[in-house]
Amino acid sequence: MSKRPDLRYERRLWQSGVKAVAGVDEAGVGPMAGPVVAAAVIFPPEAFIRGVHDSKQLAPEQRAALFEPIRSTALAVGVGIAEVEEIDRLNIFWATMRACVRAVAALGRAPDHVLVDGREIAGLALPQTRIVGGDRKSFCIAAASIIAKVTRDRMMLELDTRYPGYGLAQHKGYCTAEHLAALDNLGPSPIHRRSFAPVALAAQRKLSLNL
């Protein structure tokens, strides 16, 4: 496992006089189905939870075990969601930006500074710092990645009961061979992203078979 996130970025801000530092990350940019989910987390200065890491580096049971400790230790946690309709209408980039802005707004308090994984959040009127690979470097971003991933995975489990046959509970909407086969067989469901090429092709095939 790679080097774990620490407090170096947060400490630079705290030492400069910044008090409320929010970490922001998202889950669900790549899947063919389901929403994109962002999370924002503010911790008290020097708060740290053993085991927190980039959600992609953790097993599902590890993420689930850290979810409540993060929520109970944090001063504030916010979650923002962009549904499939927004993804298809705006494109995945702008839908993700909306989800991130919503996550920060859902904190219930404005952070003094935002640390964000990868790229700055467009439309966020707050000081922010983008950190490439931030979910592997910054503790608060890694914590946000866990909140976002666990929240989205739970949503996909529920969507699997509403739209059975696609295997959403297993692959969470990602582009696996099983998902592609189900998509080809059943056609897209209402929660498939029609702006994504494999879904658009499956929709066209289904339409041509029905003509």
Order of alpha helices (4+ residues) and beta strands (2+ residues): alpha-beta-beta-alpha-beta-alpha-alpha-beta-beta-alpha-alpha-alpha-alpha
